[in-house]
Amino acid sequence: MPRAATRYSFSHMILLESFARILATALETGDGAVVLAMKSHQRLKAEGFDVDVAMRPGTYVSLDAADSSRRSVNGVVDCARFLGGLNGFIASAAKAAKKEHPRIAVCGECAGLLCTLGNANAAIRLEKAGNDLFKTHNVDILCAYPLSGFCGVKDVEVFQSICREHPAVYSS
């Protein structure tokens, strides 16, 4: 029976450190990992984790957040298409994992990048759509947002909307 889903939001300052720790732990315990971020390979290697070994069997899948967050149709992020691809990567990582019922750590900054680019509505849609992953997969999701991008009153409202999509939010 899957554990209760966990979803977090971290400030961008601790993004790579948090991603590296969560991804390395998942892979060391025989689970799988999918990351949609920039420069995650370098941080994992700095932590002493052999990314190349994990990528070969498919337990570790790394995607560029910038490319992933640009998937759109007529300028609107196509959440169904985005999540369809992500579902495939999660299933692949689960199949390649060393456990019978693996949890897959999903770390991403796609929605955060959308916010940074001024597309908060797309970020919120992506977060809402991402909640469906909990219904179909045994996942833990860590989302990263650069808090420095949320300064004005309207930004606070956007950040609060994003936070409502997460069971737990941590910031620094």
Backbone as CSV, one residue per row, in Angstrom:
resi,resn,N_x,N_y,N_z,CA_x,CA_y,CA_z,C_x,C_y,C_z
1,MET,0.845,-1.179,0.000,0.000,0.000,0.000,0.888,1.239,0.000
2,PRO,0.694,2.169,-0.945,1.524,3.365,-1.002,1.330,4.243,0.235
3,ARG,2.420,4.902,0.641,2.330,5.883,1.723,1.569,7.097,1.218
4,ALA,1.186,7.944,2.144,0.531,9.192,1.755,1.499,10.010,0.899
5,ALA,0.980,10.680,-0.078,1.816,11.481,-0.977,2.409,12.670,-0.234
6,THR,3.599,13.032,-0.643,4.283,14.177,-0.060,4.648,15.129,-1.179
7,ARG,4.399,16.395,-0.972,4.749,17.393,-1.973,5.240,18.618,-1.231
8,TYR,6.393,19.150,-1.649,7.016,20.255,-0.950,7.298,21.399,-1.919
9,SER,7.500,22.574,-1.391,7.972,23.705,-2.176,9.141,24.339,-1.421
10,PHE,10.290,24.455,-2.062,11.508,24.977,-1.439,11.951,26.241,-2.146
11,SER,12.671,27.085,-1.446,13.219,28.261,-2.103,14.324,27.819,-3.050
12,HIS,14.592,28.609,-4.026,15.580,28.264,-5.047,16.991,28.197,-4.477
13,MET,17.268,28.901,-3.381,18.617,28.915,-2.805,19.074,27.526,-2.381
14,ILE,18.146,26.691,-1.938,18.540,25.362,-1.487,18.101,24.273,-2.461
15,LEU,17.702,24.685,-3.641,17.212,23.756,-4.658,18.179,22.613,-4.943
16,LEU,19.362,22.921,-5.408,20.278,21.864,-5.816,20.680,20.968,-4.655
17,GLU,20.919,21.547,-3.510,21.274,20.750,-2.343,20.133,19.807,-1.964
18,SER,18.919,20.312,-1.953,17.755,19.500,-1.606,17.494,18.433,-2.653
19,PHE,17.555,18.825,-3.924,17.360,17.851,-4.987,18.392,16.740,-4.880
20,ALA,19.646,17.105,-4.723,20.721,16.108,-4.666,20.507,15.142,-3.518
21,ARG,20.146,15.653,-2.364,19.944,14.809,-1.192,18.771,13.842,-1.406
22,ILE,17.659,14.354,-1.898,16.472,13.521,-2.113,16.706,12.494,-3.209
23,LEU,17.309,12.924,-4.315,17.569,12.005,-5.425,18.568,10.926,-5.021
24,ALA,19.643,11.326,-4.361,20.651,10.351,-3.944,20.052,9.339,-2.971
25,THR,19.244,9.798,-2.034,18.614,8.891,-1.072,17.692,7.904,-1.789
26,ALA,16.890,8.403,-2.710,15.984,7.520,-3.459,16.770,6.445,-4.199
27,LEU,17.819,6.848,-4.878,18.597,5.895,-5.670,19.388,4.933,-4.790
28,GLU,19.928,5.409,-3.690,20.686,4.537,-2.780,19.803,3.483,-2.127
29,THR,18.520,3.772,-1.938,17.612,2.820,-1.296,16.886,1.926,-2.301
30,GLY,17.259,2.039,-3.568,16.672,1.172,-4.587,15.423,1.707,-5.232
31,ASP,15.054,2.938,-4.916,13.897,3.563,-5.553,14.356,4.213,-6.852
32,GLY,13.485,4.960,-7.498,13.846,5.652,-8.727,13.728,7.148,-8.546
33,ALA,14.185,7.888,-9.552,14.150,9.341,-9.483,13.987,9.950,-10.864
34,VAL,13.176,10.994,-10.918,12.995,11.778,-12.136,13.224,13.227,-11.740
35,VAL,14.097,13.909,-12.462,14.394,15.302,-12.138,14.189,16.173,-13.371
36,LEU,13.500,17.278,-13.152,13.287,18.277,-14.197,13.900,19.565,-13.680
37,ALA,15.181,19.700,-13.849,15.901,20.846,-13.309,17.144,21.094,-14.136
38,MET,17.837,22.145,-13.775,19.087,22.459,-14.454,20.247,22.188,-13.498
39,LYS,21.300,21.610,-14.023,22.543,21.377,-13.287,22.435,20.356,-12.167
40,SER,21.451,19.484,-12.176,21.325,18.495,-11.109,22.445,17.465,-11.169
41,HIS,22.918,17.136,-12.379,24.008,16.161,-12.529,25.246,16.585,-11.751
42,GLN,25.629,17.846,-11.923,26.846,18.325,-11.285,26.757,18.219,-9.769
43,ARG,25.629,18.576,-9.203,25.472,18.546,-7.751,25.498,17.100,-7.231
44,LEU,24.826,16.201,-7.934,24.848,14.792,-7.518,26.263,14.235,-7.581
45,LYS,26.993,14.581,-8.636,28.382,14.124,-8.751,29.229,14.699,-7.625
46,ALA,28.981,15.953,-7.266,29.717,16.571,-6.168,29.420,15.875,-4.841
47,GLU,28.224,15.317,-4.716,27.840,14.582,-3.511,28.402,13.165,-3.529
48,GLY,29.113,12.801,-4.618,29.736,11.482,-4.706,28.849,10.414,-5.319
49,PHE,27.736,10.812,-5.931,26.828,9.837,-6.533,27.170,9.648,-8.001
50,ASP,27.239,8.399,-8.445,27.581,8.086,-9.828,26.323,8.144,-10.702
51,VAL,26.078,9.297,-11.264,24.885,9.541,-12.080,24.860,8.635,-13.303
52,ASP,26.004,8.445,-13.937,26.067,7.632,-15.156,25.609,6.203,-14.900
53,VAL,25.986,5.634,-13.764,25.586,4.271,-13.416,24.073,4.206,-13.222
54,ALA,23.487,5.211,-12.564,22.045,5.227,-12.325,21.253,5.447,-13.608
55,MET,21.813,6.200,-14.547,21.093,6.488,-15.785,21.026,5.274,-16.704
56,ARG,22.057,4.438,-16.681,22.084,3.287,-17.593,20.855,2.400,-17.475
57,PRO,20.477,1.943,-16.272,19.288,1.087,-16.201,17.978,1.868,-16.235
58,GLY,18.037,3.182,-16.128,16.828,3.999,-16.205,16.210,4.363,-14.869
59,THR,16.869,4.043,-13.751,16.314,4.419,-12.457,16.398,5.918,-12.227
60,TYR,17.325,6.585,-12.899,17.481,8.036,-12.788,17.233,8.641,-14.154
61,VAL,16.224,9.506,-14.226,15.882,10.179,-15.482,16.046,11.671,-15.246
62,SER,16.838,12.323,-16.076,17.073,13.748,-15.932,16.602,14.480,-17.181
63,LEU,15.755,15.478,-16.970,15.216,16.273,-18.066,15.505,17.743,-17.799
64,ASP,15.680,18.508,-18.849,15.944,19.938,-18.713,14.641,20.662,-18.414
65,ALA,14.590,21.339,-17.288,13.378,22.043,-16.863,12.966,23.116,-17.865
66,ALA,13.929,23.803,-18.432,13.607,24.872,-19.375,12.909,24.305,-20.609
67,ASP,13.415,23.194,-21.139,12.767,22.572,-22.298,11.390,22.035,-21.931
68,SER,11.301,21.395,-20.777,10.040,20.800,-20.341,8.966,21.843,-20.098
69,SER,9.333,22.989,-19.516,8.335,24.009,-19.194,7.890,24.793,-20.422
70,ARG,8.587,24.637,-21.544,8.210,25.351,-22.772,7.205,24.579,-23.611
71,ARG,6.865,23.370,-23.226,5.915,22.580,-24.021,4.561,23.267,-24.011
72,SER,4.217,23.845,-25.140,2.970,24.593,-25.190,2.307,24.430,-26.545
73,VAL,1.036,24.754,-26.559,0.254,24.780,-27.787,-0.336,26.178,-27.877
74,ASN,-0.008,26.893,-28.934,-0.468,28.272,-29.128,-0.139,29.159,-27.927
75,GLY,1.062,28.967,-27.347,1.510,29.793,-26.233,0.965,29.401,-24.877
76,VAL,0.140,28.358,-24.805,-0.434,27.898,-23.536,0.194,26.548,-23.197
77,VAL,0.682,26.419,-21.959,1.298,25.160,-21.549,0.262,24.046,-21.640
78,ASP,0.610,22.981,-22.335,-0.255,21.819,-22.499,0.038,20.848,-21.357
79,CYS,-0.708,20.992,-20.267,-0.476,20.183,-19.069,-0.659,18.697,-19.335
80,ALA,-1.648,18.348,-20.136,-1.886,16.932,-20.426,-0.695,16.325,-21.152
81,ARG,-0.157,17.035,-22.110,1.011,16.546,-22.854,2.245,16.472,-21.943
82,PHE,2.436,17.497,-21.132,3.551,17.533,-20.199,3.479,16.344,-19.240
83,LEU,2.312,16.151,-18.628,2.161,15.073,-17.660,2.152,13.698,-18.313
84,GLY,1.681,13.622,-19.551,1.739,12.354,-20.277,3.178,11.888,-20.423
85,GLY,4.056,12.809,-20.792,5.473,12.468,-20.901,6.067,12.137,-19.553
86,LEU,5.728,12.917,-18.534,6.249,12.679,-17.191,5.778,11.334,-16.648
87,ASN,4.517,10.977,-16.910,4.001,9.662,-16.497,4.864,8.536,-17.063
88,GLY,5.261,8.675,-18.315,6.098,7.664,-18.955,7.458,7.542,-18.296
89,PHE,8.063,8.685,-17.946,9.371,8.662,-17.289,9.278,8.073,-15.878
90,ILE,8.200,8.387,-15.167,8.007,7.837,-13.823,7.829,6.323,-13.902
91,ALA,7.003,5.877,-14.836,6.787,4.432,-15.006,8.084,3.720,-15.375
92,SER,8.884,4.335,-16.217,10.163,3.757,-16.622,11.121,3.648,-15.435
93,ALA,11.200,4.706,-14.632,12.073,4.688,-13.454,11.601,3.643,-12.449
94,ALA,10.293,3.497,-12.292,9.747,2.496,-11.364,10.067,1.082,-11.840
95,LYS,9.963,0.869,-13.134,10.249,-0.455,-13.694,11.732,-0.815,-13.519
96,ALA,12.601,0.171,-13.630,14.040,-0.067,-13.535,14.537,-0.103,-12.080
97,ALA,13.711,0.347,-11.133,14.131,0.397,-9.724,14.393,-1.003,-9.190
98,LYS,15.135,-1.053,-8.089,15.558,-2.319,-7.511,14.577,-2.873,-6.484
99,LYS,13.487,-2.186,-6.219,12.495,-2.623,-5.251,11.244,-3.127,-5.958
100,GLU,10.480,-3.955,-5.250,9.242,-4.458,-5.822,8.191,-3.344,-5.953
101,HIS,8.077,-2.494,-4.943,7.128,-1.372,-4.965,7.884,-0.074,-4.679
102,PRO,8.614,0.414,-5.670,9.455,1.597,-5.428,8.647,2.890,-5.331
103,ARG,9.197,3.837,-4.589,8.704,5.210,-4.602,9.605,5.946,-5.579
104,ILE,9.033,6.843,-6.302,9.816,7.618,-7.256,9.878,9.059,-6.759
105,ALA,11.102,9.539,-6.592,11.311,10.936,-6.211,11.256,11.774,-7.484
106,VAL,10.368,12.734,-7.518,10.243,13.637,-8.658,10.615,15.031,-8.165
107,CYS,11.682,15.574,-8.720,12.138,16.912,-8.345,12.057,17.801,-9.579
108,GLY,11.435,18.952,-9.426,11.309,19.799,-10.601,11.224,21.274,-10.290
109,GLU,11.611,22.035,-11.277,11.491,23.482,-11.182,10.788,24.072,-12.397
110,CYS,10.013,23.253,-13.110,9.312,23.744,-14.306,8.306,24.834,-13.965
111,ALA,7.460,24.597,-12.958,6.465,25.599,-12.595,7.145,26.857,-12.061
112,GLY,8.230,26.681,-11.322,8.988,27.832,-10.833,9.540,28.674,-11.963
113,LEU,10.032,27.999,-13.001,10.526,28.736,-14.166,9.400,29.483,-14.864
114,LEU,8.230,28.859,-14.941,7.087,29.537,-15.549,6.744,30.809,-14.775
115,CYS,6.795,30.733,-13.446,6.548,31.938,-12.623,7.578,33.009,-12.914
116,THR,8.840,32.607,-12.958,9.919,33.551,-13.222,9.732,34.243,-14.569
117,LEU,9.188,33.504,-15.534,8.950,34.049,-16.862,7.658,34.855,-16.942
118,GLY,6.961,34.995,-15.809,5.737,35.789,-15.778,4.492,35.026,-16.145
119,ASN,4.563,33.720,-16.181,3.412,32.907,-16.564,2.893,32.134,-15.349
120,ALA,2.443,32.870,-14.335,1.971,32.266,-13.090,0.755,31.384,-13.305
121,ASN,-0.148,31.780,-14.199,-1.340,30.955,-14.445,-0.959,29.575,-14.963
122,ALA,0.028,29.526,-15.845,0.492,28.231,-16.362,1.120,27.412,-15.246
123,ALA,1.862,28.066,-14.357,2.488,27.367,-13.232,1.424,26.746,-12.334
124,ILE,0.379,27.489,-12.052,-0.693,26.981,-11.195,-1.418,25.822,-11.881
125,ARG,-1.683,25.938,-13.182,-2.313,24.832,-13.928,-1.432,23.588,-13.891
126,LEU,-0.127,23.788,-14.054,0.806,22.664,-14.031,0.817,22.000,-12.654
127,GLU,0.791,22.792,-11.594,0.751,22.239,-10.235,-0.535,21.442,-10.012
128,LYS,-1.667,21.993,-10.420,-2.942,21.280,-10.263,-2.922,19.968,-11.032
129,ALA,-2.423,20.006,-12.247,-2.347,18.785,-13.058,-1.373,17.793,-12.425
130,GLY,-0.295,18.298,-11.836,0.689,17.428,-11.205,0.135,16.642,-10.035
131,ASN,-0.909,17.164,-9.406,-1.525,16.435,-8.298,-2.095,15.091,-8.738
132,ASP,-2.408,14.956,-10.016,-2.918,13.683,-10.529,-1.874,12.574,-10.463
133,LEU,-0.597,12.948,-10.413,0.455,11.928,-10.321,0.303,11.088,-9.066
134,PHE,-0.219,11.693,-7.993,-0.396,10.961,-6.742,-1.443,9.858,-6.873
135,LYS,-2.373,10.035,-7.807,-3.440,9.051,-7.996,-2.948,7.811,-8.736
136,THR,-1.912,7.971,-9.549,-1.482,6.873,-10.421,-0.093,6.329,-10.117
137,HIS,0.684,7.046,-9.305,2.060,6.628,-9.037,2.392,6.770,-7.555
138,ASN,3.355,5.994,-7.118,3.881,6.055,-5.758,5.044,7.047,-5.780
139,VAL,4.729,8.342,-5.639,5.723,9.396,-5.826,5.798,10.343,-4.634
140,ASP,6.962,10.948,-4.494,7.177,12.112,-3.649,7.631,13.210,-4.593
141,ILE,7.057,14.387,-4.462,7.368,15.473,-5.379,7.944,16.657,-4.616
142,LEU,9.052,17.152,-5.105,9.689,18.349,-4.558,9.679,19.403,-5.662
143,CYS,8.977,20.502,-5.419,8.904,21.596,-6.387,9.721,22.766,-5.875
144,ALA,10.393,23.429,-6.758,11.234,24.560,-6.359,10.735,25.843,-7.010
145,TYR,10.686,26.881,-6.191,10.299,28.206,-6.657,11.295,29.219,-6.131
146,PRO,11.770,30.127,-6.972,12.647,31.194,-6.483,11.810,32.236,-5.744
147,LEU,11.886,32.235,-4.422,11.077,33.166,-3.627,11.416,34.616,-3.917
148,SER,12.612,34.870,-4.408,12.990,36.247,-4.736,12.103,36.814,-5.838
149,GLY,11.460,35.954,-6.598,10.585,36.407,-7.671,9.208,36.827,-7.192
150,PHE,8.892,36.574,-5.913,7.591,36.918,-5.366,7.744,38.120,-4.438
151,CYS,7.598,39.327,-4.983,7.861,40.538,-4.195,6.616,41.397,-3.988
152,GLY,5.833,41.566,-5.023,4.691,42.471,-4.943,3.447,41.812,-4.374
153,VAL,2.403,42.598,-4.158,1.146,42.093,-3.603,0.555,41.028,-4.508
154,LYS,0.536,41.287,-5.807,0.000,40.303,-6.749,0.831,39.020,-6.705
155,ASP,2.154,39.162,-6.563,3.027,37.998,-6.477,2.720,37.168,-5.243
156,VAL,2.406,37.812,-4.141,2.066,37.095,-2.910,0.808,36.270,-3.143
157,GLU,-0.167,36.830,-3.836,-1.390,36.093,-4.158,-1.079,34.882,-5.027
158,VAL,-0.198,35.056,-5.998,0.209,33.946,-6.867,0.902,32.875,-6.036
159,PHE,1.836,33.283,-5.188,2.562,32.319,-4.360,1.591,31.567,-3.449
160,GLN,0.621,32.265,-2.866,-0.361,31.599,-2.019,-1.206,30.611,-2.818
161,SER,-1.527,30.936,-4.063,-2.272,30.010,-4.928,-1.462,28.751,-5.195
162,ILE,-0.169,28.935,-5.427,0.707,27.794,-5.658,0.809,26.955,-4.391
163,CYS,0.973,27.604,-3.255,1.096,26.880,-1.984,-0.138,26.048,-1.684
164,ARG,-1.314,26.527,-2.082,-2.551,25.776,-1.835,-2.569,24.437,-2.580
165,GLU,-1.742,24.313,-3.607,-1.685,23.067,-4.372,-0.770,22.028,-3.724
166,HIS,-0.090,22.389,-2.624,0.863,21.498,-1.958,0.408,21.170,-0.546
167,PRO,0.510,19.914,-0.132,0.201,19.565,1.246,1.199,20.162,2.249
168,ALA,2.428,20.406,1.815,3.451,20.971,2.707,4.285,21.969,1.914
169,VAL,4.596,23.097,2.544,5.412,24.117,1.906,6.496,24.529,2.892
170,TYR,7.729,24.545,2.423,8.869,24.980,3.219,9.555,26.090,2.454
171,SER,9.961,27.118,3.148,10.688,28.196,2.476,11.786,28.687,3.406
172,SER,12.755,29.351,2.791,13.833,29.937,3.610,14.167,31.305,3.065
